[in-house]
Amino acid sequence: MYEYKFVKIEFKKITGRPTEDYREVINNHAKEGWRFIQILTPDFTSAPGLGTYFELIFERPQNT
């Protein structure tokens, strides 16, 4: 079995850039045993392709 973690990274309202460096977030989670699976942009505003955040999905074996 695996456990999953979803990390939301929001975009700054003025610049549209992420509030955190996703590479740093991925590396920090890897040090804790999480494996990066996918990045999603599930939230879209009225303009196609302009989201307000993205989510990083991680997994690791579940402790039993």
CHARMM-style PDB file with segment names, atoms N, HN, CA, C and O in Angstrom:
ATOM      1  N   MET     1       0.834  -1.180   0.000  1.00  0.00      PROA
ATOM      2  CA  MET     1       0.000   0.000   0.000  1.00  0.00      PROA
ATOM      3  C   MET     1       0.884   1.250   0.000  1.00  0.00      PROA
ATOM      4  O   MET     1       2.016   1.245   0.482  1.00  0.00      PROA
ATOM      5  N   TYR     2       0.327   2.295  -0.549  1.00  0.00      PROA
ATOM      6  HN  TYR     2      -0.593   2.299  -0.941  1.00  0.00      PROA
ATOM      7  CA  TYR     2       1.011   3.577  -0.603  1.00  0.00      PROA
ATOM      8  C   TYR     2       0.163   4.659   0.054  1.00  0.00      PROA
ATOM      9  O   TYR     2      -1.064   4.567   0.104  1.00  0.00      PROA
ATOM     10  N   GLU     3       0.836   5.670   0.548  1.00  0.00      PROA
ATOM     11  HN  GLU     3       1.832   5.745   0.507  1.00  0.00      PROA
ATOM     12  CA  GLU     3       0.133   6.862   1.000  1.00  0.00      PROA
ATOM     13  C   GLU     3       0.475   7.979   0.019  1.00  0.00      PROA
ATOM     14  O   GLU     3       1.545   7.979  -0.591  1.00  0.00      PROA
ATOM     15  N   TYR     4      -0.436   8.917  -0.123  1.00  0.00      PROA
ATOM     16  HN  TYR     4      -1.304   8.917   0.373  1.00  0.00      PROA
ATOM     17  CA  TYR     4      -0.266   9.994  -1.090  1.00  0.00      PROA
ATOM     18  C   TYR     4      -0.350  11.337  -0.401  1.00  0.00      PROA
ATOM     19  O   TYR     4      -1.040  11.504   0.605  1.00  0.00      PROA
ATOM     20  N   LYS     5       0.368  12.290  -0.967  1.00  0.00      PROA
ATOM     21  HN  LYS     5       0.929  12.154  -1.784  1.00  0.00      PROA
ATOM     22  CA  LYS     5       0.387  13.642  -0.428  1.00  0.00      PROA
ATOM     23  C   LYS     5       0.199  14.611  -1.593  1.00  0.00      PROA
ATOM     24  O   LYS     5       0.804  14.450  -2.653  1.00  0.00      PROA
ATOM     25  N   PHE     6      -0.636  15.605  -1.383  1.00  0.00      PROA
ATOM     26  HN  PHE     6      -1.127  15.736  -0.522  1.00  0.00      PROA
ATOM     27  CA  PHE     6      -0.922  16.614  -2.395  1.00  0.00      PROA
ATOM     28  C   PHE     6      -0.462  17.963  -1.852  1.00  0.00      PROA
ATOM     29  O   PHE     6      -0.917  18.397  -0.794  1.00  0.00      PROA
ATOM     30  N   VAL     7       0.436  18.622  -2.573  1.00  0.00      PROA
ATOM     31  HN  VAL     7       0.805  18.269  -3.432  1.00  0.00      PROA
ATOM     32  CA  VAL     7       0.985  19.898  -2.134  1.00  0.00      PROA
ATOM     33  C   VAL     7       0.531  20.974  -3.123  1.00  0.00      PROA
ATOM     34  O   VAL     7       0.833  20.912  -4.315  1.00  0.00      PROA
ATOM     35  N   LYS     8      -0.194  21.953  -2.601  1.00  0.00      PROA
ATOM     36  HN  LYS     8      -0.439  22.003  -1.633  1.00  0.00      PROA
ATOM     37  CA  LYS     8      -0.723  23.036  -3.427  1.00  0.00      PROA
ATOM     38  C   LYS     8       0.261  24.204  -3.425  1.00  0.00      PROA
ATOM     39  O   LYS     8       0.684  24.666  -2.365  1.00  0.00      PROA
ATOM     40  N   ILE     9       0.617  24.673  -4.606  1.00  0.00      PROA
ATOM     41  HN  ILE     9       0.274  24.297  -5.467  1.00  0.00      PROA
ATOM     42  CA  ILE     9       1.479  25.845  -4.748  1.00  0.00      PROA
ATOM     43  C   ILE     9       0.688  26.894  -5.521  1.00  0.00      PROA
ATOM     44  O   ILE     9       0.358  26.717  -6.693  1.00  0.00      PROA
ATOM     45  N   GLU    10       0.400  27.974  -4.840  1.00  0.00      PROA
ATOM     46  HN  GLU    10       0.668  28.118  -3.887  1.00  0.00      PROA
ATOM     47  CA  GLU    10      -0.409  29.025  -5.455  1.00  0.00      PROA
ATOM     48  C   GLU    10       0.463  29.990  -6.249  1.00  0.00      PROA
ATOM     49  O   GLU    10       1.668  30.091  -6.020  1.00  0.00      PROA
ATOM     50  N   PHE    11      -0.163  30.691  -7.178  1.00  0.00      PROA
ATOM     51  HN  PHE    11      -1.142  30.608  -7.364  1.00  0.00      PROA
ATOM     52  CA  PHE    11       0.531  31.692  -7.978  1.00  0.00      PROA
ATOM     53  C   PHE    11       0.297  33.065  -7.359  1.00  0.00      PROA
ATOM     54  O   PHE    11      -0.774  33.338  -6.816  1.00  0.00      PROA
ATOM     55  N   LYS    12       1.299  33.918  -7.444  1.00  0.00      PROA
ATOM     56  HN  LYS    12       2.169  33.696  -7.884  1.00  0.00      PROA
ATOM     57  CA  LYS    12       1.145  35.294  -6.981  1.00  0.00      PROA
ATOM     58  C   LYS    12       0.136  35.999  -7.875  1.00  0.00      PROA
ATOM     59  O   LYS    12       0.151  35.828  -9.094  1.00  0.00      PROA
ATOM     60  N   LYS    13      -0.726  36.779  -7.277  1.00  0.00      PROA
ATOM     61  HN  LYS    13      -0.738  36.918  -6.286  1.00  0.00      PROA
ATOM     62  CA  LYS    13      -1.801  37.423  -8.035  1.00  0.00      PROA
ATOM     63  C   LYS    13      -1.295  38.443  -9.052  1.00  0.00      PROA
ATOM     64  O   LYS    13      -1.855  38.550 -10.143  1.00  0.00      PROA
ATOM     65  N   ILE    14      -0.268  39.177  -8.720  1.00  0.00      PROA
ATOM     66  HN  ILE    14       0.186  39.090  -7.834  1.00  0.00      PROA
ATOM     67  CA  ILE    14       0.205  40.230  -9.624  1.00  0.00      PROA
ATOM     68  C   ILE    14       1.073  39.663 -10.743  1.00  0.00      PROA
ATOM     69  O   ILE    14       0.849  39.964 -11.915  1.00  0.00      PROA
ATOM     70  N   THR    15       2.057  38.850 -10.390  1.00  0.00      PROA
ATOM     71  HN  THR    15       2.239  38.605  -9.438  1.00  0.00      PROA
ATOM     72  CA  THR    15       3.009  38.358 -11.393  1.00  0.00      PROA
ATOM     73  C   THR    15       2.574  37.057 -12.047  1.00  0.00      PROA
ATOM     74  O   THR    15       3.004  36.747 -13.158  1.00  0.00      PROA
ATOM     75  N   GLY    16       1.720  36.286 -11.365  1.00  0.00      PROA
ATOM     76  HN  GLY    16       1.371  36.537 -10.462  1.00  0.00      PROA
ATOM     77  CA  GLY    16       1.319  34.990 -11.899  1.00  0.00      PROA
ATOM     78  C   GLY    16       2.369  33.915 -11.710  1.00  0.00      PROA
ATOM     79  O   GLY    16       2.223  32.810 -12.233  1.00  0.00      PROA
ATOM     80  N   ARG    17       3.424  34.217 -10.973  1.00  0.00      PROA
ATOM     81  HN  ARG    17       3.543  35.114 -10.548  1.00  0.00      PROA
ATOM     82  CA  ARG    17       4.487  33.236 -10.725  1.00  0.00      PROA
ATOM     83  C   ARG    17       4.191  32.446  -9.455  1.00  0.00      PROA
ATOM     84  O   ARG    17       3.498  32.937  -8.564  1.00  0.00      PROA
ATOM     85  N   PRO    18       4.709  31.237  -9.368  1.00  0.00      PROA
ATOM     86  CA  PRO    18       4.472  30.425  -8.161  1.00  0.00      PROA
ATOM     87  C   PRO    18       5.039  31.086  -6.911  1.00  0.00      PROA
ATOM     88  O   PRO    18       6.048  31.789  -6.974  1.00  0.00      PROA
ATOM     89  N   THR    19       4.388  30.857  -5.778  1.00  0.00      PROA
ATOM     90  HN  THR    19       3.569  30.286  -5.727  1.00  0.00      PROA
ATOM     91  CA  THR    19       4.846  31.405  -4.503  1.00  0.00      PROA
ATOM     92  C   THR    19       6.035  30.622  -3.953  1.00  0.00      PROA
ATOM     93  O   THR    19       6.750  31.111  -3.078  1.00  0.00      PROA
ATOM     94  N   GLU    20       6.248  29.408  -4.462  1.00  0.00      PROA
ATOM     95  HN  GLU    20       5.666  29.010  -5.172  1.00  0.00      PROA
ATOM     96  CA  GLU    20       7.372  28.567  -4.044  1.00  0.00      PROA
ATOM     97  C   GLU    20       8.018  27.959  -5.273  1.00  0.00      PROA
ATOM     98  O   GLU    20       7.376  27.810  -6.313  1.00  0.00      PROA
ATOM     99  N   ASP    21       9.299  27.605  -5.152  1.00  0.00      PROA
ATOM    100  HN  ASP    21       9.820  27.726  -4.308  1.00  0.00      PROA
ATOM    101  CA  ASP    21      10.010  26.925  -6.234  1.00  0.00      PROA
ATOM    102  C   ASP    21       9.645  25.438  -6.177  1.00  0.00      PROA
ATOM    103  O   ASP    21      10.005  24.744  -5.226  1.00  0.00      PROA
ATOM    104  N   TYR    22       8.937  24.956  -7.191  1.00  0.00      PROA
ATOM    105  HN  TYR    22       8.645  25.520  -7.963  1.00  0.00      PROA
ATOM    106  CA  TYR    22       8.475  23.562  -7.176  1.00  0.00      PROA
ATOM    107  C   TYR    22       9.639  22.578  -7.121  1.00  0.00      PROA
ATOM    108  O   TYR    22       9.493  21.491  -6.563  1.00  0.00      PROA
ATOM    109  N   ARG    23      10.789  22.934  -7.685  1.00  0.00      PROA
ATOM    110  HN  ARG    23      10.908  23.818  -8.138  1.00  0.00      PROA
ATOM    111  CA  ARG    23      11.955  22.037  -7.651  1.00  0.00      PROA
ATOM    112  C   ARG    23      12.443  21.849  -6.215  1.00  0.00      PROA
ATOM    113  O   ARG    23      12.822  20.747  -5.818  1.00  0.00      PROA
ATOM    114  N   GLU    24      12.430  22.916  -5.457  1.00  0.00      PROA
ATOM    115  HN  GLU    24      12.122  23.811  -5.780  1.00  0.00      PROA
ATOM    116  CA  GLU    24      12.841  22.840  -4.058  1.00  0.00      PROA
ATOM    117  C   GLU    24      11.850  22.002  -3.247  1.00  0.00      PROA
ATOM    118  O   GLU    24      12.249  21.209  -2.394  1.00  0.00      PROA
ATOM    119  N   VAL    25      10.567  22.183  -3.518  1.00  0.00      PROA
ATOM    120  HN  VAL    25      10.242  22.827  -4.210  1.00  0.00      PROA
ATOM    121  CA  VAL    25       9.534  21.409  -2.825  1.00  0.00      PROA
ATOM    122  C   VAL    25       9.709  19.920  -3.130  1.00  0.00      PROA
ATOM    123  O   VAL    25       9.625  19.091  -2.223  1.00  0.00      PROA
ATOM    124  N   ILE    26       9.950  19.575  -4.389  1.00  0.00      PROA
ATOM    125  HN  ILE    26      10.018  20.248  -5.126  1.00  0.00      PROA
ATOM    126  CA  ILE    26      10.142  18.171  -4.781  1.00  0.00      PROA
ATOM    127  C   ILE    26      11.376  17.590  -4.094  1.00  0.00      PROA
ATOM    128  O   ILE    26      11.318  16.488  -3.550  1.00  0.00      PROA
ATOM    129  N   ASN    27      12.484  18.319  -4.114  1.00  0.00      PROA
ATOM    130  HN  ASN    27      12.531  19.215  -4.556  1.00  0.00      PROA
ATOM    131  CA  ASN    27      13.714  17.832  -3.476  1.00  0.00      PROA
ATOM    132  C   ASN    27      13.546  17.654  -1.966  1.00  0.00      PROA
ATOM    133  O   ASN    27      14.032  16.675  -1.400  1.00  0.00      PROA
ATOM    134  N   ASN    28      12.868  18.587  -1.319  1.00  0.00      PROA
ATOM    135  HN  ASN    28      12.473  19.382  -1.778  1.00  0.00      PROA
ATOM    136  CA  ASN    28      12.653  18.463   0.132  1.00  0.00      PROA
ATOM    137  C   ASN    28      11.789  17.260   0.472  1.00  0.00      PROA
ATOM    138  O   ASN    28      12.054  16.574   1.459  1.00  0.00      PROA
ATOM    139  N   HSD    29      10.760  16.991  -0.325  1.00  0.00      PROA
ATOM    140  HN  HSD    29      10.545  17.548  -1.127  1.00  0.00      PROA
ATOM    141  CA  HSD    29       9.914  15.830  -0.074  1.00  0.00      PROA
ATOM    142  C   HSD    29      10.662  14.520  -0.360  1.00  0.00      PROA
ATOM    143  O   HSD    29      10.453  13.517   0.323  1.00  0.00      PROA
ATOM    144  N   ALA    30      11.524  14.539  -1.366  1.00  0.00      PROA
ATOM    145  HN  ALA    30      11.693  15.354  -1.921  1.00  0.00      PROA
ATOM    146  CA  ALA    30      12.319  13.341  -1.679  1.00  0.00      PROA
ATOM    147  C   ALA    30      13.210  12.966  -0.498  1.00  0.00      PROA
ATOM    148  O   ALA    30      13.406  11.783  -0.221  1.00  0.00      PROA
ATOM    149  N   LYS    31      13.744  13.951   0.190  1.00  0.00      PROA
ATOM    150  HN  LYS    31      13.585  14.913  -0.035  1.00  0.00      PROA
ATOM    151  CA  LYS    31      14.577  13.688   1.366  1.00  0.00      PROA
ATOM    152  C   LYS    31      13.786  13.019   2.482  1.00  0.00      PROA
ATOM    153  O   LYS    31      14.360  12.348   3.341  1.00  0.00      PROA
ATOM    154  N   GLU    32      12.459  13.203   2.468  1.00  0.00      PROA
ATOM    155  HN  GLU    32      11.993  13.748   1.771  1.00  0.00      PROA
ATOM    156  CA  GLU    32      11.588  12.592   3.482  1.00  0.00      PROA
ATOM    157  C   GLU    32      10.996  11.269   2.999  1.00  0.00      PROA
ATOM    158  O   GLU    32      10.115  10.708   3.651  1.00  0.00      PROA
ATOM    159  N   GLY    33      11.476  10.770   1.861  1.00  0.00      PROA
ATOM    160  HN  GLY    33      12.191  11.226   1.331  1.00  0.00      PROA
ATOM    161  CA  GLY    33      11.023   9.478   1.369  1.00  0.00      PROA
ATOM    162  C   GLY    33       9.845   9.528   0.405  1.00  0.00      PROA
ATOM    163  O   GLY    33       9.331   8.481   0.010  1.00  0.00      PROA
ATOM    164  N   TRP    34       9.409  10.723   0.021  1.00  0.00      PROA
ATOM    165  HN  TRP    34       9.827  11.573   0.342  1.00  0.00      PROA
ATOM    166  CA  TRP    34       8.299  10.856  -0.922  1.00  0.00      PROA
ATOM    167  C   TRP    34       8.824  10.792  -2.350  1.00  0.00      PROA
ATOM    168  O   TRP    34       9.885  11.338  -2.651  1.00  0.00      PROA
ATOM    169  N   ARG    35       8.098  10.142  -3.206  1.00  0.00      PROA
ATOM    170  HN  ARG    35       7.236   9.699  -2.962  1.00  0.00      PROA
ATOM    171  CA  ARG    35       8.424  10.059  -4.634  1.00  0.00      PROA
ATOM    172  C   ARG    35       7.470  10.966  -5.397  1.00  0.00      PROA
ATOM    173  O   ARG    35       6.252  10.858  -5.253  1.00  0.00      PROA
ATOM    174  N   PHE    36       8.028  11.863  -6.212  1.00  0.00      PROA
ATOM    175  HN  PHE    36       9.018  11.951  -6.329  1.00  0.00      PROA
ATOM    176  CA  PHE    36       7.210  12.770  -7.018  1.00  0.00      PROA
ATOM    177  C   PHE    36       6.516  11.979  -8.116  1.00  0.00      PROA
ATOM    178  O   PHE    36       7.157  11.209  -8.831  1.00  0.00      PROA
ATOM    179  N   ILE    37       5.195  12.170  -8.253  1.00  0.00      PROA
ATOM    180  HN  ILE    37       4.675  12.796  -7.672  1.00  0.00      PROA
ATOM    181  CA  ILE    37       4.408  11.444  -9.247  1.00  0.00      PROA
ATOM    182  C   ILE    37       3.997  12.337 -10.408  1.00  0.00      PROA
ATOM    183  O   ILE    37       4.210  11.994 -11.571  1.00  0.00      PROA
ATOM    184  N   GLN    38       3.401  13.491 -10.087  1.00  0.00      PROA
ATOM    185  HN  GLN    38       3.228  13.770  -9.142  1.00  0.00      PROA
ATOM    186  CA  GLN    38       2.833  14.315 -11.152  1.00  0.00      PROA
ATOM    187  C   GLN    38       2.583  15.738 -10.669  1.00  0.00      PROA
ATOM    188  O   GLN    38       2.437  15.992  -9.474  1.00  0.00      PROA
ATOM    189  N   ILE    39       2.537  16.659 -11.628  1.00  0.00      PROA
ATOM    190  HN  ILE    39       2.656  16.453 -12.599  1.00  0.00      PROA
ATOM    191  CA  ILE    39       2.142  18.030 -11.346  1.00  0.00      PROA
ATOM    192  C   ILE    39       0.858  18.305 -12.126  1.00  0.00      PROA
ATOM    193  O   ILE    39       0.761  17.991 -13.313  1.00  0.00      PROA
ATOM    194  N   LEU    40      -0.127  18.896 -11.444  1.00  0.00      PROA
ATOM    195  HN  LEU    40      -0.048  19.151 -10.480  1.00  0.00      PROA
ATOM    196  CA  LEU    40      -1.419  19.194 -12.064  1.00  0.00      PROA
ATOM    197  C   LEU    40      -1.738  20.672 -11.929  1.00  0.00      PROA
ATOM    198  O   LEU    40      -1.311  21.328 -10.979  1.00  0.00      PROA
ATOM    199  N   THR    41      -2.486  21.185 -12.879  1.00  0.00      PROA
ATOM    200  HN  THR    41      -2.833  20.652 -13.651  1.00  0.00      PROA
ATOM    201  CA  THR    41      -3.027  22.536 -12.792  1.00  0.00      PROA
ATOM    202  C   THR    41      -4.542  22.409 -12.868  1.00  0.00      PROA
ATOM    203  O   THR    41      -5.134  22.670 -13.915  1.00  0.00      PROA
ATOM    204  N   PRO    42      -5.177  22.010 -11.764  1.00  0.00      PROA
ATOM    205  CA  PRO    42      -6.605  21.709 -11.802  1.00  0.00      PROA
ATOM    206  C   PRO    42      -7.518  22.932 -11.841  1.00  0.00      PROA
ATOM    207  O   PRO    42      -8.679  22.819 -12.234  1.00  0.00      PROA
ATOM    208  N   ASP    43      -7.017  24.085 -11.444  1.00  0.00      PROA
ATOM    209  HN  ASP    43      -6.074  24.177 -11.125  1.00  0.00      PROA
ATOM    210  CA  ASP    43      -7.856  25.276 -11.355  1.00  0.00      PROA
ATOM    211  C   ASP    43      -7.560  26.209 -12.523  1.00  0.00      PROA
ATOM    212  O   ASP    43      -6.433  26.680 -12.676  1.00  0.00      PROA
ATOM    213  N   PHE    44      -8.555  26.471 -13.333  1.00  0.00      PROA
ATOM    214  HN  PHE    44      -9.471  26.089 -13.209  1.00  0.00      PROA
ATOM    215  CA  PHE    44      -8.380  27.406 -14.437  1.00  0.00      PROA
ATOM    216  C   PHE    44      -9.354  28.552 -14.291  1.00  0.00      PROA
ATOM    217  O   PHE    44     -10.519  28.360 -13.946  1.00  0.00      PROA
ATOM    218  N   THR    45      -8.863  29.741 -14.556  1.00  0.00      PROA
ATOM    219  HN  THR    45      -7.916  29.897 -14.836  1.00  0.00      PROA
ATOM    220  CA  THR    45      -9.725  30.911 -14.542  1.00  0.00      PROA
ATOM    221  C   THR    45     -10.482  30.960 -15.864  1.00  0.00      PROA
ATOM    222  O   THR    45     -10.483  29.983 -16.612  1.00  0.00      PROA
ATOM    223  N   SER    46     -11.112  32.061 -16.152  1.00  0.00      PROA
ATOM    224  HN  SER    46     -11.111  32.855 -15.544  1.00  0.00      PROA
ATOM    225  CA  SER    46     -11.895  32.165 -17.384  1.00  0.00      PROA
ATOM    226  C   SER    46     -11.034  32.059 -18.633  1.00  0.00      PROA
ATOM    227  O   SER    46     -11.523  31.636 -19.680  1.00  0.00      PROA
ATOM    228  N   ALA    47      -9.767  32.434 -18.545  1.00  0.00      PROA
ATOM    229  HN  ALA    47      -9.370  32.778 -17.694  1.00  0.00      PROA
ATOM    230  CA  ALA    47      -8.878  32.331 -19.709  1.00  0.00      PROA
ATOM    231  C   ALA    47      -8.196  30.965 -19.707  1.00  0.00      PROA
ATOM    232  O   ALA    47      -7.584  30.599 -18.704  1.00  0.00      PROA
ATOM    233  N   PRO    48      -8.280  30.205 -20.787  1.00  0.00      PROA
ATOM    234  CA  PRO    48      -7.649  28.884 -20.843  1.00  0.00      PROA
ATOM    235  C   PRO    48      -6.143  28.968 -20.596  1.00  0.00      PROA
ATOM    236  O   PRO    48      -5.463  29.847 -21.124  1.00  0.00      PROA
ATOM    237  N   GLY    49      -5.640  28.046 -19.791  1.00  0.00      PROA
ATOM    238  HN  GLY    49      -6.193  27.332 -19.362  1.00  0.00      PROA
ATOM    239  CA  GLY    49      -4.213  27.969 -19.530  1.00  0.00      PROA
ATOM    240  C   GLY    49      -3.706  28.884 -18.435  1.00  0.00      PROA
ATOM    241  O   GLY    49      -2.508  28.893 -18.150  1.00  0.00      PROA
ATOM    242  N   LEU    50      -4.590  29.657 -17.810  1.00  0.00      PROA
ATOM    243  HN  LEU    50      -5.563  29.650 -18.041  1.00  0.00      PROA
ATOM    244  CA  LEU    50      -4.162  30.557 -16.748  1.00  0.00      PROA
ATOM    245  C   LEU    50      -4.744  30.102 -15.416  1.00  0.00      PROA
ATOM    246  O   LEU    50      -5.816  30.553 -15.012  1.00  0.00      PROA
ATOM    247  N   GLY    51      -4.046  29.226 -14.750  1.00  0.00      PROA
ATOM    248  HN  GLY    51      -3.176  28.860 -15.078  1.00  0.00      PROA
ATOM    249  CA  GLY    51      -4.514  28.730 -13.468  1.00  0.00      PROA
ATOM    250  C   GLY    51      -4.078  29.628 -12.335  1.00  0.00      PROA
ATOM    251  O   GLY    51      -3.268  30.535 -12.530  1.00  0.00      PROA
ATOM    252  N   THR    52      -4.610  29.381 -11.154  1.00  0.00      PROA
ATOM    253  HN  THR    52      -5.267  28.644 -10.996  1.00  0.00      PROA
ATOM    254  CA  THR    52      -4.217  30.155  -9.981  1.00  0.00      PROA
ATOM    255  C   THR    52      -3.318  29.337  -9.052  1.00  0.00      PROA
ATOM    256  O   THR    52      -2.749  29.879  -8.104  1.00  0.00      PROA
ATOM    257  N   TYR    53      -3.193  28.055  -9.317  1.00  0.00      PROA
ATOM    258  HN  TYR    53      -3.655  27.615 -10.086  1.00  0.00      PROA
ATOM    259  CA  TYR    53      -2.303  27.202  -8.527  1.00  0.00      PROA
ATOM    260  C   TYR    53      -2.037  25.911  -9.272  1.00  0.00      PROA
ATOM    261  O   TYR    53      -2.711  25.591 -10.251  1.00  0.00      PROA
ATOM    262  N   PHE    54      -1.037  25.168  -8.793  1.00  0.00      PROA
ATOM    263  HN  PHE    54      -0.490  25.428  -7.998  1.00  0.00      PROA
ATOM    264  CA  PHE    54      -0.872  23.793  -9.251  1.00  0.00      PROA
ATOM    265  C   PHE    54      -0.617  22.908  -8.048  1.00  0.00      PROA
ATOM    266  O   PHE    54      -0.257  23.379  -6.969  1.00  0.00      PROA
ATOM    267  N   GLU    55      -0.811  21.617  -8.257  1.00  0.00      PROA
ATOM    268  HN  GLU    55      -1.103  21.235  -9.133  1.00  0.00      PROA
ATOM    269  CA  GLU    55      -0.616  20.644  -7.185  1.00  0.00      PROA
ATOM    270  C   GLU    55       0.463  19.656  -7.588  1.00  0.00      PROA
ATOM    271  O   GLU    55       0.521  19.188  -8.725  1.00  0.00      PROA
ATOM    272  N   LEU    56       1.318  19.355  -6.615  1.00  0.00      PROA
ATOM    273  HN  LEU    56       1.271  19.735  -5.691  1.00  0.00      PROA
ATOM    274  CA  LEU    56       2.320  18.319  -6.782  1.00  0.00      PROA
ATOM    275  C   LEU    56       1.796  17.082  -6.065  1.00  0.00      PROA
ATOM    276  O   LEU    56       1.287  17.171  -4.948  1.00  0.00      PROA
ATOM    277  N   ILE    57       1.922  15.939  -6.708  1.00  0.00      PROA
ATOM    278  HN  ILE    57       2.336  15.867  -7.616  1.00  0.00      PROA
ATOM    279  CA  ILE    57       1.446  14.688  -6.122  1.00  0.00      PROA
ATOM    280  C   ILE    57       2.655  13.812  -5.815  1.00  0.00      PROA
ATOM    281  O   ILE    57       3.518  13.592  -6.665  1.00  0.00      PROA
ATOM    282  N   PHE    58       2.694  13.315  -4.573  1.00  0.00      PROA
ATOM    283  HN  PHE    58       1.993  13.493  -3.883  1.00  0.00      PROA
ATOM    284  CA  PHE    58       3.783  12.463  -4.098  1.00  0.00      PROA
ATOM    285  C   PHE    58       3.198  11.156  -3.563  1.00  0.00      PROA
ATOM    286  O   PHE    58       2.034  11.088  -3.168  1.00  0.00      PROA
ATOM    287  N   GLU    59       4.042  10.118  -3.562  1.00  0.00      PROA
ATOM    288  HN  GLU    59       4.988  10.172  -3.883  1.00  0.00      PROA
ATOM    289  CA  GLU    59       3.658   8.861  -2.924  1.00  0.00      PROA
ATOM    290  C   GLU    59       4.855   8.276  -2.197  1.00  0.00      PROA
ATOM    291  O   GLU    59       6.006   8.587  -2.502  1.00  0.00      PROA
ATOM    292  N   ARG    60       4.555   7.416  -1.222  1.00  0.00      PROA
ATOM    293  HN  ARG    60       3.619   7.163  -0.974  1.00  0.00      PROA
ATOM    294  CA  ARG    60       5.590   6.640  -0.547  1.00  0.00      PROA
ATOM    295  C   ARG    60       4.923   5.412   0.057  1.00  0.00      PROA
ATOM    296  O   ARG    60       3.720   5.416   0.316  1.00  0.00      PROA
ATOM    297  N   PRO    61       5.704   4.366   0.279  1.00  0.00      PROA
ATOM    298  CA  PRO    61       5.123   3.175   0.896  1.00  0.00      PROA
ATOM    299  C   PRO    61       4.552   3.513   2.268  1.00  0.00      PROA
ATOM    300  O   PRO    61       5.139   4.264   3.047  1.00  0.00      PROA
ATOM    301  N   GLN    62       3.401   2.938   2.527  1.00  0.00      PROA
ATOM    302  HN  GLN    62       2.925   2.328   1.894  1.00  0.00      PROA
ATOM    303  CA  GLN    62       2.716   3.196   3.790  1.00  0.00      PROA
ATOM    304  C   GLN    62       3.321   2.330   4.878  1.00  0.00      PROA
ATOM    305  O   GLN    62       3.567   1.142   4.673  1.00  0.00      PROA
ATOM    306  N   ASN    63       3.558   2.924   6.028  1.00  0.00      PROA
ATOM    307  HN  ASN    63       3.358   3.890   6.195  1.00  0.00      PROA
ATOM    308  CA  ASN    63       4.063   2.153   7.174  1.00  0.00      PROA
ATOM    309  C   ASN    63       2.938   1.308   7.721  1.00  0.00      PROA
ATOM    310  O   ASN    63       1.870   1.831   8.039  1.00  0.00      PROA
ATOM    311  N   THR    64       3.159  -0.003   7.837  1.00  0.00      PROA
ATOM    312  HN  THR    64       4.027  -0.427   7.578  1.00  0.00      PROA
ATOM    313  CA  THR    64       2.122  -0.884   8.360  1.00  0.00      PROA
ATOM    314  C   THR    64       2.537  -1.500   9.668  1.00  0.00      PROA
ATOM    315  OT1 THR    64       1.780  -2.274  10.254  1.00  0.00      PROA
TER     316      THR     64
END
